């Protein structure tokens, strides 16, 4: 029996967004009027975009310039936030319904082996996870959410860097991003602004104070059976063959 997933994003009021962003409600109204942010209530993507816009605006990069990059930053922020257990609630246990038992066992064993390797390197024991399948569950939810919103499958790197010359990029390693440049590079001719999208994601979730996504799993067959049961059992009128 196959299953289907329904995802519902939590919404937040302008007052809550002021605490989470943090973006004052009067600035929200101004930016909403100018088309920089969507109307309320806000979901996690809108909150994440406000986070990025506010962080850039605080360093002198206004929303007119930052709008194009803030939506991409928001994807990285939300992706990171949804990796935390507190970010998703609902029918989480049913996310494993379609997995064969041997695959579930292999996943759990892989997690245990990875933790054992880390413990050996660090020379100390690591607590067994309460849910060794969490990585699979959160990836499934995030992939379904991305697909439903038509987002690209390529994610931005953890670090967003706005260089001194006004150019910018996303990178997985802050150290490598700077090492790739020579000391005479114009991108290093002044201060660079760095946004850690992972840190912004955990901050967003912490300030939100509740899950960002609710998961519902239902059986496709049961939905079909319900539809059939509601039909009239009597046969309809038969058409006469035409010559």
Backbone as JSON, one array per atom type, in Angstrom:
{
  "sequence": "XXXXXXXXXXXXXXXXXXXXXXXXXXXXXXXXXXXXXXXXXXXXXXXXXXXXXXXXXXXXXXXXXXXXXXXXXXXXXXXXXXXXXXXXXXXXXXXXXXXXXXXXXXXXXXXXXXXXXXXXXXXXXXXXXXXXXXXXXXXXXXXXXXXXXXXXXXXXXXXXXXXXXXXXXXXXXXXXXXXXXXXXXXXXXXXXXXXXXXXXXXXXXXXXXXXXXXXXXXXXXXXXXXXXXXXXXXXXXXXXXXX",
  "N": [[0.85, -1.19, 0.0], [0.74, 2.07, -1.01], [1.68, 5.41, 0.02], [0.7, 8.85, 0.51], [1.9, 12.19, 0.96], [1.05, 15.04, 2.81], [1.81, 18.38, 3.29], [1.83, 21.04, 5.58], [2.51, 24.37, 6.07], [3.46, 26.23, 8.9], [2.1, 29.38, 9.93], [2.79, 32.85, 10.55], [2.22, 35.83, 12.41], [2.5, 39.43, 11.73], [3.43, 40.57, 14.13], [4.71, 38.39, 15.35], [6.65, 37.95, 13.42], [8.14, 40.22, 13.75], [9.5, 39.65, 16.09], [10.93, 37.38, 15.35], [12.34, 38.01, 12.98], [14.74, 39.94, 13.2], [12.24, 42.15, 12.35], [10.84, 45.24, 12.33], [7.35, 46.07, 12.62], [6.45, 48.36, 11.26], [8.41, 48.67, 9.34], [8.02, 46.3, 8.0], [5.52, 46.8, 6.81], [6.22, 48.85, 5.05], [8.12, 47.58, 3.38], [6.53, 45.55, 2.39], [4.63, 47.0, 0.95], [6.26, 47.97, -1.04], [6.88, 45.71, -2.37], [8.9, 43.96, -1.57], [8.63, 41.97, 0.34], [6.26, 39.29, 0.97], [2.64, 39.48, 1.53], [1.22, 39.27, 4.87], [-0.34, 36.39, 6.51], [2.93, 35.06, 7.42], [4.98, 32.45, 6.13], [7.59, 29.99, 6.8], [9.48, 30.42, 4.79], [9.09, 33.06, 4.0], [9.72, 34.32, 6.42], [12.43, 33.62, 6.61], [13.46, 34.93, 4.4], [13.02, 37.56, 5.17], [14.77, 37.63, 7.33], [17.27, 37.49, 5.98], [17.15, 39.81, 4.35], [16.97, 41.79, 6.33], [19.42, 41.43, 7.72], [21.25, 42.11, 5.72], [20.43, 44.72, 5.15], [21.07, 45.98, 7.54], [23.75, 46.27, 7.23], [24.04, 48.13, 5.32], [23.18, 47.36, 2.79], [20.59, 47.69, 0.83], [17.09, 46.62, 0.46], [16.26, 46.79, -2.2], [18.49, 46.2, -3.69], [19.26, 43.8, -2.52], [17.18, 42.01, -2.86], [17.17, 40.05, -4.93], [19.02, 38.15, -4.07], [18.17, 37.44, -1.57], [15.99, 35.68, -1.58], [17.15, 33.33, -2.42], [18.97, 32.88, -0.38], [17.08, 32.41, 1.59], [16.13, 29.86, 0.97], [18.33, 28.25, 1.68], [18.43, 28.83, 4.42], [15.96, 27.84, 5.42], [16.16, 25.14, 4.67], [18.24, 24.31, 6.31], [17.09, 24.83, 8.86], [15.0, 22.97, 8.91], [16.3, 20.65, 9.39], [16.45, 20.21, 12.08], [14.98, 18.48, 14.84], [12.84, 19.67, 16.14], [11.59, 21.14, 14.21], [9.71, 19.91, 12.6], [6.56, 18.35, 12.72], [3.86, 15.94, 13.31], [2.74, 13.15, 11.37], [5.24, 11.62, 11.65], [6.32, 9.09, 12.15], [5.11, 7.54, 10.24], [6.43, 8.1, 7.94], [8.15, 6.14, 7.32], [6.71, 4.07, 6.31], [6.71, 3.11, 3.66], [9.14, 1.92, 3.41], [11.07, -1.04, 3.13], [11.71, -3.55, 5.67], [14.38, -4.44, 5.77], [15.77, -2.32, 4.67], [15.27, -0.29, 6.52], [16.63, -1.39, 8.71], [19.23, -1.37, 7.7], [19.66, 1.39, 7.45], [19.6, 2.2, 10.16], [21.8, 0.76, 11.12], [23.85, 1.95, 9.65], [23.87, 4.53, 10.74], [24.64, 3.96, 13.37], [27.22, 2.93, 12.93], [28.49, 5.19, 11.89], [28.41, 6.91, 14.12], [29.95, 5.42, 15.89], [32.42, 5.59, 14.63], [32.95, 8.33, 14.86], [33.04, 8.53, 17.65], [35.28, 7.0, 18.16], [37.31, 8.54, 16.98], [37.17, 10.83, 18.55], [37.61, 9.83, 21.03], [35.71, 9.35, 22.99], [32.53, 8.27, 24.3], [29.47, 8.35, 22.42], [26.14, 9.36, 22.64], [23.52, 7.15, 21.82], [21.34, 7.8, 19.09], [17.93, 8.87, 19.47], [16.24, 8.5, 17.36], [17.21, 6.83, 14.77], [16.49, 7.07, 12.15], [16.02, 9.65, 11.49], [17.42, 11.32, 9.69], [16.67, 10.32, 7.17], [13.91, 10.82, 7.27], [13.68, 13.65, 7.51], [14.93, 14.44, 5.14], [13.16, 13.4, 3.26], [10.84, 14.9, 3.77], [11.79, 17.51, 3.25], [12.56, 17.3, 0.55], [10.08, 16.76, -0.64], [8.75, 19.13, -0.04], [10.3, 21.03, -1.39], [9.88, 20.19, -4.02], [7.11, 20.64, -4.27], [7.0, 23.39, -4.27], [8.35, 24.08, -6.49], [11.09, 24.57, -6.44], [14.6, 24.81, -7.29], [16.85, 21.97, -7.41], [19.39, 22.32, -6.62], [21.13, 23.49, -3.88], [21.95, 26.53, -2.1], [25.3, 27.29, -0.92], [26.54, 27.0, 2.49], [27.52, 29.46, 3.4], [26.9, 32.82, 2.67], [28.42, 35.33, 0.9], [29.12, 38.7, 0.65], [31.09, 40.58, -1.19], [33.66, 43.17, -0.98], [33.68, 44.63, -3.35], [31.1, 44.58, -4.22], [30.28, 42.3, -5.52], [29.07, 38.89, -5.14], [28.7, 35.62, -3.6], [27.81, 32.17, -2.94], [29.11, 29.77, -0.69], [30.5, 26.66, 0.42], [32.56, 26.54, 2.21], [33.97, 28.84, 4.28], [36.62, 29.49, 4.79], [37.91, 28.43, 2.53], [36.79, 30.01, 0.53], [37.95, 32.52, 0.96], [40.63, 31.85, 0.74], [40.84, 31.34, -1.94], [41.26, 33.75, -3.16], [43.53, 36.32, -4.17], [45.68, 38.63, -2.4], [45.56, 41.08, -3.64], [43.15, 41.18, -4.85], [40.2, 42.87, -5.87], [37.89, 42.24, -4.52], [38.61, 41.95, -1.94], [39.19, 44.45, -1.09], [38.05, 45.86, 0.93], [35.74, 45.67, 3.74], [34.06, 42.5, 4.01], [30.82, 41.06, 3.9], [29.34, 38.43, 5.66], [26.95, 35.89, 5.73], [25.86, 33.31, 7.73], [24.08, 30.73, 6.82], [23.21, 28.4, 8.05], [23.35, 29.06, 10.78], [21.48, 31.13, 10.85], [19.23, 29.65, 10.25], [18.88, 27.96, 12.53], [18.46, 29.96, 14.41], [16.07, 31.09, 13.48], [14.26, 28.94, 13.88], [14.43, 28.64, 16.66], [13.46, 31.11, 17.6], [10.93, 31.07, 16.51], [9.51, 29.2, 18.0], [7.81, 27.06, 17.64], [6.9, 24.14, 15.62], [7.77, 24.28, 12.14], [6.74, 22.98, 9.96], [4.02, 20.84, 9.29], [3.26, 17.43, 9.04], [1.25, 15.19, 7.23], [0.3, 11.91, 6.61], [-1.28, 9.78, 4.38], [-3.09, 6.89, 3.23], [-3.12, 5.86, -0.09], [-4.86, 3.93, -1.19], [-6.94, 3.73, 0.69], [-8.11, 6.21, 0.41], [-9.1, 6.0, -2.18], [-10.9, 3.85, -1.87], [-12.79, 5.04, -0.21], [-13.9, 6.92, -1.92], [-15.1, 5.23, -3.81], [-16.96, 3.88, -2.22], [-18.8, 5.85, -1.74], [-20.28, 6.07, -3.98], [-23.28, 5.52, -5.97], [-24.69, 2.32, -5.88], [-26.39, 1.37, -7.81], [-26.73, 0.51, -11.24], [-26.15, 2.79, -13.92], [-28.09, 4.37, -16.58], [-28.19, 2.54, -19.62], [-26.61, 2.91, -22.75], [-28.08, 2.68, -25.93], [-26.95, 0.74, -28.66], [-25.85, 2.25, -31.68], [-26.71, 2.22, -35.1]],
  "CA": [[0.0, 0.0, 0.0], [1.56, 3.28, -1.09], [1.19, 6.52, 0.82], [0.9, 10.21, 0.03], [2.27, 13.12, 2.01], [0.51, 16.39, 2.75], [2.61, 19.26, 4.13], [1.22, 22.33, 5.91], [3.48, 25.28, 6.68], [2.98, 27.12, 9.96], [2.09, 30.79, 9.55], [3.16, 33.75, 11.65], [1.68, 37.18, 12.29], [3.53, 40.46, 11.69], [4.02, 40.72, 15.45], [5.66, 37.29, 15.54], [7.76, 38.19, 12.5], [8.98, 41.27, 14.34], [10.36, 38.99, 17.06], [11.76, 36.37, 14.71], [13.16, 38.59, 11.91], [13.67, 40.78, 13.74], [11.93, 43.25, 11.45], [9.75, 46.01, 12.93], [6.12, 46.0, 11.83], [6.36, 49.5, 10.35], [9.28, 48.37, 8.2], [7.32, 45.25, 7.25], [4.49, 47.45, 5.98], [6.89, 49.59, 3.97], [8.71, 46.63, 2.44], [5.43, 44.84, 1.73], [4.06, 47.94, -0.02], [7.21, 48.11, -2.15], [7.01, 44.42, -3.04], [10.09, 43.23, -1.16], [8.2, 40.8, 1.11], [4.86, 38.97, 0.67], [1.69, 39.88, 2.58], [1.07, 38.35, 5.99], [0.63, 35.81, 7.44], [4.18, 34.64, 6.82], [5.46, 31.1, 6.39], [9.01, 29.96, 7.15], [10.29, 30.97, 3.71], [8.99, 34.52, 4.1], [10.5, 34.73, 7.59], [13.85, 33.47, 6.29], [13.83, 36.01, 3.48], [13.11, 38.78, 5.98], [16.04, 37.54, 8.06], [18.38, 37.83, 5.09], [17.02, 41.22, 3.98], [17.29, 42.63, 7.49], [20.85, 41.33, 7.99], [21.95, 42.87, 4.69], [20.09, 46.14, 5.33], [21.82, 46.48, 8.69], [25.12, 46.55, 6.79], [24.02, 49.12, 4.25], [22.76, 46.79, 1.5], [19.15, 47.83, 0.9], [16.28, 45.54, -0.11], [16.18, 46.89, -3.66], [19.68, 45.5, -4.21], [19.4, 42.47, -1.92], [16.01, 41.18, -3.11], [17.47, 38.91, -5.79], [19.79, 37.12, -3.37], [17.53, 37.06, -0.3], [15.13, 34.51, -1.76], [18.03, 32.16, -2.49], [19.42, 32.68, 1.0], [15.96, 31.86, 2.36], [16.09, 28.42, 0.75], [19.36, 27.65, 2.51], [18.06, 29.0, 5.83], [14.87, 26.91, 5.75], [16.7, 23.78, 4.55], [19.0, 24.05, 7.54], [16.17, 24.81, 10.0], [14.2, 21.75, 8.89], [17.11, 19.52, 9.84], [16.27, 20.04, 13.52], [13.79, 17.67, 15.16], [11.73, 20.52, 16.58], [11.04, 21.9, 13.09], [8.7, 19.15, 11.87], [5.73, 17.48, 13.55], [2.83, 15.23, 12.57], [2.85, 11.7, 11.18], [6.63, 11.35, 11.31], [6.59, 7.65, 12.17], [4.59, 6.93, 9.01], [7.33, 8.36, 6.81], [8.89, 4.9, 7.07], [5.78, 3.02, 5.9], [7.04, 2.57, 2.34], [10.48, 1.32, 3.43], [11.17, -2.43, 3.59], [12.38, -3.69, 6.96], [15.83, -4.57, 5.63], [16.3, -0.98, 4.41], [15.25, 0.39, 7.81], [17.73, -1.94, 9.52], [20.49, -0.89, 7.13], [19.8, 2.8, 7.83], [19.95, 2.27, 11.58], [23.16, 0.27, 11.27], [24.75, 2.95, 9.09], [23.97, 5.61, 11.72], [25.43, 3.46, 14.5], [28.62, 2.84, 12.51], [29.02, 6.56, 11.78], [28.62, 7.4, 15.47], [31.09, 4.69, 16.46], [33.64, 6.15, 14.03], [33.17, 9.64, 15.49], [33.44, 8.28, 19.03], [36.67, 6.5, 18.16], [38.19, 9.66, 16.69], [37.14, 11.78, 19.67], [38.01, 9.15, 22.25], [34.65, 9.37, 24.0], [31.28, 7.66, 23.86], [28.44, 9.24, 21.91], [24.82, 8.83, 22.96], [22.76, 6.58, 20.71], [20.23, 8.68, 18.73], [16.59, 8.36, 19.76], [15.61, 8.14, 16.09], [18.27, 6.68, 13.77], [15.94, 7.3, 10.81], [15.65, 11.06, 11.33], [18.0, 11.87, 8.47], [15.81, 9.93, 6.04], [12.61, 11.48, 7.4], [13.76, 15.09, 7.2], [15.23, 14.59, 3.71], [11.94, 13.14, 2.5], [9.96, 16.06, 3.93], [12.37, 18.67, 2.56], [12.49, 17.07, -0.89], [8.68, 16.93, -1.05], [8.43, 20.56, 0.06], [10.99, 21.72, -2.5], [9.19, 19.83, -5.26], [5.79, 21.27, -4.3], [7.16, 24.83, -4.51], [9.06, 24.27, -7.75], [12.44, 25.07, -6.19], [15.68, 24.02, -7.91], [17.4, 20.94, -6.53], [20.71, 22.77, -6.17], [21.01, 24.37, -2.73], [23.08, 27.44, -1.9], [26.25, 26.9, 0.11], [26.21, 27.46, 3.85], [27.92, 30.85, 3.64], [26.68, 33.83, 1.65], [29.47, 36.35, 1.07], [29.0, 39.92, -0.16], [32.45, 41.11, -1.19], [33.84, 44.63, -0.9], [33.41, 45.27, -4.64], [29.68, 44.45, -4.54], [29.96, 40.97, -6.02], [28.69, 37.99, -4.06], [28.62, 34.21, -3.92], [27.55, 31.23, -1.86], [30.23, 28.83, -0.61], [30.38, 25.7, 1.52], [33.67, 26.73, 3.14], [34.36, 30.24, 4.38], [38.08, 29.56, 4.67], [38.29, 28.2, 1.13], [36.36, 31.15, -0.27], [38.95, 33.58, 1.1], [41.91, 31.35, 0.24], [40.83, 31.35, -3.4], [41.51, 35.11, -3.64], [44.83, 36.91, -3.87], [45.58, 39.82, -1.54], [45.29, 42.26, -4.47], [41.82, 41.05, -5.46], [39.32, 43.97, -5.45], [36.85, 41.75, -3.61], [39.15, 42.07, -0.58], [39.64, 45.83, -0.89], [37.28, 46.44, 2.03], [35.08, 44.62, 4.53], [33.12, 41.59, 3.37], [29.7, 40.65, 4.75], [29.12, 36.99, 5.6], [25.78, 35.34, 6.4], [25.9, 31.87, 7.97], [22.69, 30.32, 6.64], [22.89, 27.39, 9.07], [23.1, 29.77, 12.04], [20.2, 31.83, 10.71], [18.17, 28.64, 10.31], [18.64, 27.57, 13.92], [17.89, 31.13, 15.08], [14.67, 31.19, 13.05], [13.47, 27.91, 14.56], [14.42, 28.92, 18.09], [12.57, 32.25, 17.86], [9.56, 30.72, 16.11], [8.9, 28.6, 19.17], [6.93, 25.94, 17.3], [7.31, 23.52, 14.36], [7.56, 25.06, 10.92], [6.03, 22.16, 8.97], [3.21, 19.73, 9.82], [3.21, 16.34, 8.07], [0.15, 14.23, 7.27], [0.47, 10.79, 5.7], [-2.51, 9.01, 4.2], [-2.99, 5.76, 2.31], [-3.8, 6.12, -1.36], [-5.93, 2.97, -1.4], [-8.08, 4.05, 1.54], [-8.78, 7.36, -0.18], [-9.84, 5.5, -3.33], [-12.01, 3.06, -1.38], [-13.81, 5.95, 0.29], [-14.58, 7.5, -3.07], [-15.95, 4.19, -4.41], [-18.06, 3.59, -1.3], [-19.78, 6.94, -1.76], [-21.04, 6.06, -5.22], [-24.53, 4.76, -5.98], [-24.44, 0.97, -6.37], [-27.27, 1.03, -8.91], [-26.13, 0.84, -12.53], [-26.76, 3.91, -14.61], [-28.78, 4.03, -17.82], [-27.33, 1.97, -20.65], [-26.81, 3.51, -24.07], [-28.41, 1.75, -26.98], [-26.0, 0.82, -29.77], [-26.36, 2.93, -32.88], [-26.36, 1.52, -36.34]],
  "C": [[0.89, 1.24, 0.0], [0.9, 4.41, -0.31], [1.45, 7.84, 0.11], [1.16, 11.12, 1.21], [1.62, 14.48, 1.77], [1.28, 17.26, 3.75], [1.89, 20.59, 4.33], [2.25, 23.19, 6.62], [2.81, 26.12, 7.76], [3.03, 28.56, 9.47], [2.26, 31.66, 10.8], [2.63, 35.15, 11.36], [2.81, 38.2, 12.15], [4.2, 40.67, 13.04], [5.03, 39.62, 15.75], [6.88, 37.47, 14.64], [8.7, 39.26, 13.03], [9.95, 40.66, 15.35], [11.36, 38.05, 16.4], [12.77, 37.0, 13.77], [14.56, 39.03, 12.28], [13.46, 41.99, 12.84], [10.69, 43.97, 11.98], [8.53, 46.03, 12.01], [5.98, 47.18, 10.87], [7.25, 49.31, 9.13], [8.69, 47.25, 7.35], [6.3, 45.87, 6.3], [5.12, 48.16, 4.79], [7.45, 48.63, 2.93], [7.64, 45.83, 1.71], [4.81, 45.72, 0.65], [4.95, 48.07, -1.24], [7.52, 46.78, -2.82], [8.23, 43.6, -2.67], [9.76, 41.96, -0.36], [6.73, 40.54, 0.8], [3.94, 39.48, 1.77], [1.64, 38.84, 3.7], [-0.24, 37.56, 5.82], [1.82, 35.22, 6.69], [4.47, 33.17, 7.13], [6.97, 31.15, 6.63], [9.89, 30.54, 6.06], [10.26, 32.5, 3.73], [9.79, 35.04, 5.29], [11.99, 34.68, 7.29], [14.31, 34.57, 5.35], [13.92, 37.33, 4.22], [14.39, 38.8, 6.8], [17.2, 38.02, 7.2], [18.33, 39.31, 4.71], [17.42, 42.14, 5.12], [18.79, 42.61, 7.78], [21.66, 42.15, 6.98], [21.68, 44.37, 4.84], [20.85, 46.75, 6.49], [23.26, 46.82, 8.34], [25.15, 47.44, 5.56], [23.64, 48.61, 2.88], [21.23, 46.74, 1.51], [18.39, 46.73, 0.2], [16.16, 45.6, -1.62], [17.33, 46.13, -4.31], [19.7, 44.05, -3.75], [18.27, 41.52, -2.27], [16.34, 39.92, -3.91], [18.2, 37.79, -5.06], [19.07, 36.63, -2.12], [16.65, 35.83, -0.44], [15.95, 33.23, -1.85], [18.59, 31.85, -1.11], [18.32, 32.02, 1.83], [15.86, 30.35, 2.17], [17.12, 27.7, 1.61], [19.03, 27.72, 3.99], [17.0, 27.98, 6.23], [15.36, 25.47, 5.67], [17.45, 23.4, 5.82], [18.07, 23.93, 8.74], [15.39, 23.5, 10.06], [15.01, 20.5, 9.23], [16.98, 19.25, 11.32], [14.96, 19.33, 13.81], [12.59, 18.53, 15.52], [11.02, 21.22, 15.42], [9.86, 21.22, 12.41], [7.89, 18.33, 12.86], [4.67, 16.8, 12.69], [3.11, 13.74, 12.49], [4.27, 11.28, 10.82], [6.93, 9.86, 11.26], [6.13, 6.98, 10.88], [5.44, 7.25, 7.78], [8.14, 7.13, 6.44], [8.0, 3.8, 6.49], [6.17, 2.36, 4.59], [8.4, 1.88, 2.3], [10.42, -0.13, 3.86], [11.97, -2.51, 4.89], [13.89, -3.77, 6.83], [16.48, -3.22, 5.35], [16.32, -0.17, 5.71], [16.41, -0.08, 8.69], [19.08, -1.43, 9.02], [20.72, 0.58, 7.47], [20.25, 2.94, 9.27], [21.39, 1.82, 11.82], [24.17, 1.28, 10.76], [24.95, 4.11, 10.07], [24.84, 5.18, 12.89], [26.92, 3.4, 14.14], [29.25, 4.23, 12.4], [29.3, 7.14, 13.15], [29.79, 6.71, 16.14], [32.4, 5.25, 15.93], [33.97, 7.51, 14.65], [33.66, 9.46, 16.92], [34.88, 7.82, 19.12], [37.65, 7.63, 17.91], [38.29, 10.61, 17.88], [37.55, 11.15, 20.99], [36.99, 9.21, 23.36], [33.37, 8.8, 23.42], [30.29, 8.72, 23.4], [27.09, 8.59, 22.14], [24.11, 8.33, 21.7], [21.58, 7.5, 20.37], [18.88, 8.05, 19.06], [15.87, 7.93, 18.49], [16.69, 8.04, 15.02], [17.79, 6.95, 12.34], [15.63, 8.78, 10.55], [16.2, 11.67, 10.05], [17.15, 11.56, 7.25], [14.49, 10.71, 6.09], [12.69, 12.95, 6.99], [14.11, 15.32, 5.73], [13.97, 14.38, 2.87], [10.98, 14.33, 2.58], [10.5, 17.25, 3.13], [12.29, 18.5, 1.04], [11.07, 17.26, -1.41], [8.28, 18.41, -1.04], [9.05, 21.33, -1.09], [10.28, 21.44, -3.81], [7.86, 20.55, -5.37], [5.88, 22.76, -4.61], [7.95, 25.13, -5.78], [10.46, 24.83, -7.58], [13.47, 24.22, -6.93], [16.27, 23.04, -6.9], [18.78, 21.31, -6.02], [20.52, 23.78, -5.04], [22.18, 25.34, -2.66], [24.02, 26.91, -0.84], [25.9, 27.51, 1.45], [26.48, 28.95, 4.04], [27.6, 31.72, 2.43], [27.65, 34.97, 1.92], [29.21, 37.49, 0.1], [30.35, 40.62, -0.08], [32.47, 42.63, -1.2], [33.5, 45.32, -2.22], [31.96, 45.14, -5.08], [29.29, 43.12, -5.16], [29.64, 40.05, -4.85], [28.7, 36.55, -4.55], [28.2, 33.43, -2.69], [28.67, 30.2, -1.87], [30.02, 27.9, 0.57], [31.46, 25.88, 2.57], [34.09, 28.19, 3.14], [35.86, 30.39, 4.19], [38.52, 29.39, 3.23], [37.93, 29.38, 0.25], [37.38, 32.28, -0.22], [40.31, 33.13, 0.56], [41.99, 31.38, -1.27], [41.18, 32.72, -3.99], [42.92, 35.55, -3.28], [44.63, 38.19, -3.06], [45.27, 41.08, -2.33], [43.91, 42.22, -5.12], [40.91, 42.17, -4.96], [38.2, 43.52, -4.51], [37.29, 41.83, -2.15], [39.61, 43.48, -0.26], [38.9, 46.55, 0.22], [36.62, 45.32, 2.8], [34.13, 43.79, 3.69], [32.04, 41.2, 4.38], [29.45, 39.16, 4.56], [27.85, 36.64, 6.37], [25.95, 33.83, 6.51], [24.46, 31.38, 7.92], [22.27, 29.26, 7.64], [22.56, 28.06, 10.4], [21.78, 30.52, 11.99], [19.03, 30.85, 10.78], [17.85, 28.22, 11.73], [18.05, 28.72, 14.73], [16.41, 31.28, 14.74], [13.81, 30.2, 13.82], [13.35, 28.21, 16.05], [13.44, 30.05, 18.41], [11.13, 31.96, 17.47], [8.82, 30.06, 17.26], [7.93, 27.47, 18.89], [7.38, 25.35, 15.97], [6.95, 24.38, 13.16], [6.73, 24.32, 9.89], [5.27, 21.05, 9.7], [3.02, 18.7, 8.71], [1.98, 15.48, 8.31], [0.41, 13.17, 6.21], [-0.85, 10.05, 5.59], [-2.29, 7.94, 3.15], [-3.77, 6.06, 1.04], [-4.99, 5.19, -1.56], [-7.16, 3.3, -0.56], [-8.84, 5.25, 1.0], [-9.64, 6.92, -1.37], [-11.06, 4.71, -2.9], [-13.14, 3.96, -0.88], [-14.6, 6.56, -0.87], [-15.53, 6.49, -3.71], [-17.17, 3.93, -3.53], [-19.15, 4.65, -1.36], [-20.62, 6.93, -3.04], [-22.32, 5.25, -5.06], [-24.25, 3.39, -6.57], [-25.3, 0.62, -7.58], [-26.62, 1.41, -10.23], [-26.87, 1.99, -13.19], [-27.44, 3.46, -15.88], [-27.79, 3.56, -18.87], [-27.64, 2.63, -21.99], [-27.12, 2.42, -25.08], [-27.39, 1.87, -28.1], [-26.63, 1.51, -30.96], [-25.9, 2.2, -34.11], [-25.72, 2.5, -37.31]]
}
